Amino acid sequence: MANLRHQSPRSRKFKFKLNHEPPAEAVFLRPKETKMHIEIGDKYTVEGGANDFILYVKSIVKHGKTAGQETQQRLGYYSKLEHLIRALINHEIRTGEAKTLQEMQDQITYISIWCEKAFAEVEHV
């Protein structure tokens, strides 16, 4: 018959004490990351580093203590800029007021102009 009092090594509680603390002058440094911040039109913001991009939509808070203040809502994380732009176009079409295909095409044209201006400013900096 099995011993019912037997505890597995994982179920035992262990207490660990550090015998030493890191020296006060020890500083842990992260590799320097280049952060990007791009305004696309007056409605969207793109932030990112070397390997990722985050798309935000700006909005104004309508209720509560912070009513009237501008806020940013994250729409998504993207590994490629082309995916971010595709998501931006999809979001703008879904939330836009276009009722015909021509209005949708015009909306896509405006978005491409916003993106061209925003990225051209970044290249010149």
C-alpha positions as CSV (number, residue, x, y, z in Angstrom):
1,M,0.0,0.0,0.0
2,A,1.3,3.5,-0.9
3,N,2.4,5.8,1.8
4,L,-0.2,8.6,2.0
5,R,2.2,11.0,3.8
6,H,4.7,11.0,1.0
7,Q,5.2,14.4,-0.6
8,S,6.7,14.9,-4.0
9,P,9.7,17.2,-4.2
10,R,7.6,19.7,-6.1
11,S,5.0,20.0,-3.3
12,R,7.5,20.8,-0.6
13,K,8.0,24.5,0.2
14,F,11.6,25.7,-0.1
15,K,12.9,28.9,1.3
16,F,15.8,30.5,-0.5
17,K,17.9,33.3,1.0
18,L,20.3,35.4,-1.0
19,N,23.7,35.3,0.5
20,H,24.7,38.4,-1.2
21,E,23.2,41.5,-2.9
22,P,24.3,42.9,-6.1
23,P,26.7,45.8,-5.7
24,A,25.1,49.3,-5.5
25,E,27.0,50.4,-8.6
26,A,25.8,47.5,-10.7
27,V,23.5,48.9,-13.5
28,F,21.7,46.6,-15.9
29,L,21.6,48.2,-19.3
30,R,19.3,47.4,-22.1
31,P,20.5,47.7,-25.7
32,K,19.6,51.2,-26.9
33,E,16.4,51.0,-28.9
34,T,15.4,53.5,-31.5
35,K,11.8,54.4,-30.9
36,M,9.7,55.8,-33.8
37,H,6.7,58.1,-33.4
38,I,4.8,59.1,-36.6
39,E,1.6,61.1,-36.8
40,I,-0.6,60.0,-39.7
41,G,-3.1,62.8,-40.4
42,D,-4.7,64.1,-37.2
43,K,-6.4,60.8,-36.3
44,Y,-3.7,58.1,-36.2
45,T,-0.3,57.5,-34.6
46,V,2.4,54.9,-35.3
47,E,5.0,53.9,-32.7
48,G,7.6,51.2,-32.9
49,G,11.1,50.0,-32.6
50,A,13.3,48.0,-34.9
51,N,11.0,44.9,-35.1
52,D,7.5,46.0,-34.3
53,F,4.9,48.7,-35.1
54,I,1.9,49.8,-33.0
55,L,-1.1,51.6,-34.5
56,Y,-3.1,53.9,-32.3
57,V,-6.3,55.9,-33.1
58,K,-6.7,59.2,-31.4
59,S,-10.1,60.1,-29.8
60,I,-11.6,62.6,-27.4
61,V,-13.0,61.3,-24.1
62,K,-16.7,62.1,-23.9
63,H,-17.7,61.2,-20.3
64,G,-16.1,61.0,-16.9
65,K,-13.4,62.8,-15.1
66,T,-11.2,63.1,-18.2
67,A,-13.9,64.3,-20.5
68,G,-12.6,66.5,-23.3
69,Q,-9.0,65.1,-23.1
70,E,-7.4,63.4,-26.0
71,T,-6.6,59.7,-25.6
72,Q,-5.1,57.0,-27.8
73,Q,-6.6,53.6,-28.4
74,R,-4.3,50.8,-29.5
75,L,-5.6,49.1,-32.7
76,G,-2.9,46.5,-33.0
77,Y,0.7,45.3,-33.1
78,Y,2.3,44.6,-36.5
79,S,5.7,43.1,-37.5
80,K,5.7,44.7,-40.9
81,L,4.8,48.3,-41.9
82,E,2.7,47.0,-44.9
83,H,0.5,45.1,-42.5
84,L,0.0,48.2,-40.4
85,I,-1.0,50.3,-43.4
86,R,-3.4,47.6,-44.5
87,A,-5.0,47.6,-41.0
88,L,-5.2,51.4,-41.1
89,I,-7.0,51.3,-44.4
90,N,-9.4,48.6,-43.2
91,H,-10.2,50.5,-40.0
92,E,-10.8,53.7,-41.8
93,I,-13.1,52.1,-44.2
94,R,-15.1,50.2,-41.5
95,T,-15.5,53.3,-39.3
96,G,-15.8,55.8,-42.2
97,E,-19.0,57.1,-43.8
98,A,-18.4,55.9,-47.4
99,K,-21.6,54.6,-49.0
100,T,-20.4,54.0,-52.5
101,L,-17.4,52.4,-54.1
102,Q,-16.2,55.8,-55.4
103,E,-16.4,57.3,-51.8
104,M,-14.4,54.2,-50.6
105,Q,-11.8,54.8,-53.3
106,D,-11.5,58.4,-52.3
107,Q,-11.1,57.5,-48.7
108,I,-8.2,55.1,-49.6
109,T,-6.6,57.8,-51.7
110,Y,-6.7,60.2,-48.7
111,I,-5.2,57.6,-46.4
112,S,-2.3,57.0,-48.9
113,I,-1.7,60.8,-49.0
114,W,-1.6,60.9,-45.2
115,C,0.9,58.1,-45.1
116,E,3.1,59.6,-47.8
117,K,3.3,62.9,-46.0
118,A,3.9,61.3,-42.6
119,F,6.7,59.0,-43.9
120,A,8.2,61.7,-46.0
121,E,8.6,63.9,-42.9
122,V,10.3,61.0,-41.1
123,E,12.8,60.5,-44.0
124,H,13.8,64.1,-43.9
125,V,14.5,64.1,-40.1
